[in-house]
Amino acid sequence: MKISVILNAYNRIAFLKEQITALQNQSVKPKNIFLWQNKHKNTNILESKLIKNIIYSYNNFNYGVWARFAFALNAKTEFICIFDDDTIPGRNWLKNCLETMKSSEGLLGARGVRFGSLNQYVTSQEFGWNNPNNVCEMVDIVGHSWFFKREWLSYFWRELPNLNSSNFVGEDIHFSYILQKYLKLNTYVPPHPKNDVSLWGSNPKLALKIGTDKSAISFNPKHQHEMDKALIHYIKKGFKLKFLKKNKLKNLYLEKKINISRALKKIIK
């Protein structure tokens, strides 16, 4: 089974060479590696020995995070894997995704979240490189890496983002919503066992180092507000959060248990 990889570049290019090397050294090697670069002053970012094996596109405008899913339409393989610029996968990540797809067909990612709110981008549980999971876990959305069948891109673009929507957030919710609506497919995080980092979707040390710098979208207050708006938008369109009710009941139970415990302590005292 052949895989195409889509990378993107903008401000954070210091680890691009390491990211490309990690992909070229995968146990299941990608057929093609595509690189999409949004507008940036550094237009010559790759050494010649690397770029000769890369399908490279530079743009004079910053199209944000959605554009790479349009660029992915150029891939002609059964599977596609898109990576954030702060994500350097383990050697067996693509192999892990292929194996997971056999038993849990759906959108796969390196970090998955279960939401804890209908109107705020608040997570109640996370799985993946930042919270290892020994078995495949179903989640609401995934990020940092998206592994999927090429044919699903036709569904991704079946519903276009609003004209006034942000270029920098929302593509993750959009993809999970689209697959849930049209194909009844769920979103998963493949196994990230603690004893085998080669299967992980991202190197945890580098992910923390790169992903928390000033370029990180999730640490920008403006983008955080836009993420809230995106979640509300897709909830209104019919996106179902499958774990919200369960987590609410769990939180109510814990809160009740804490209150009872406090009351007992007062009685004993």
Summary of the structure (lengths in Angstrom):
residues: 269
radius of gyration: 19.7
end to end distance: 66.9
largest distance: 74.8
contacts: 860
relative contact order: 0.16
helix: 40%
strand: 21%
